């Protein structure tokens, strides 16, 4: 495989920023960089290779182990043939898989002292299962969301949920080399920095600085390209049942969302945005940094693109606080596509446990309440807040929230405090009305 740029060179270009204040994050082992080399089979449905993670201990005490999250095993659990397997470790010794085979504890060869780094490397095999999902395969097209193993934040190991997200990860730099058949495209997070043809195959080299995850797709996609008025390059990829005109329409939705977000919340810091359109048969879409999966329609395209601010730039614990990114992304969607009429009657509480601030432990057992609560009530909450304190103050608070937590991990109190800081109105009763106090 063609060598990627040195890790140290890319880190000089894009040093990892400090996270938002949070004790668990500050004391957790930090992934400084990922170096991934994978080769696909003839279809793009299986990938084999190696992943190296440069880990740093921010202190104050030595760290002797790290948990790896293998989220790709979430749906199938401990299947006879796992979807994602790791082995042949250097730098540490793995234990037995845990949490439905979505986590492996790796004891480091020697404790990592404060403010020092070490490399953890392992063989990686990814088998994309046949299903319409963020990690799944439909016909000739494979979608590899949350397929790469990433370190957990400390010992925090929530279970996988399919009706929402369980993910939480720290901003880092990914250097990825994908070797694949020439007839298969590999749209991905980041920017292609080089391609090398060898026989009937191509090695695509990708750099993705300052992102908290890396996703890609593989298949004989068609594509259209463009650029936003702010200069962001757009690449939109589509499957065989989608037309080029539909792809251009989706690309226009992505463009106006990027332009709106930059003008309203703060600059989109990446040079490129890739959108992959497929017929997901009920799975509407999924967000990743600089990369989204979407059905061929405006609502999911706008919503997933809005996550470039609320998840990609400002991270959160998506298992315990799903409203922090999902409600803000849906609020942004409503600002672009129109306020839904049901907001006049919101909030809707279908039982006593339903809350804006409820976690996925509740919503995973109340599937029918998740969209009405987190998307519907959540967006209506922010729209009502505009009526209470003014749209300009809401916008000012969100700009400040983004600026203070950019590339970090935010907490619910951080966002509520940002709103309280721009108004003399006591917002305590407002948050209580929307069951959003935890």
Secondary structure, DSSP 8 states (H G I E B T S, - for coil): ------HHHHHHHS------S-HHHHTSEEEEEEEEEEEE-SSSSEEEEEEEEEEEE-SSS-EEEEEEE-GGGTTT-S-SS-SEEEEEEESEEE---BTTTTEEEEEEEEEE-TT-EEEEEEEEEEE--BSSSSEEEETTEEEETT-S-EE-STT------SSS-------EEEEEEEEEETT-B--BSSEEEEEEEETTEEEEEEEEEEES---EEEB--EEEEEE-TT--EEEEEE-TTS-HHHHHHHHHHHHHHHHHHHHHT-----SEEEEEE---TT--EEEETTEEEE-SSHHHHHHHHHTIIIIIISB--TTT-HHHHHHHHHHHHHHHH---GGGGT----SSTT--TT--HHHHTT-HHHHIIIIIIIHHHHHHHHHHHH-HHHHHHHHHHHHHHHTTSB--HHHHHHHHHTT-SS--HHHHHHTT---
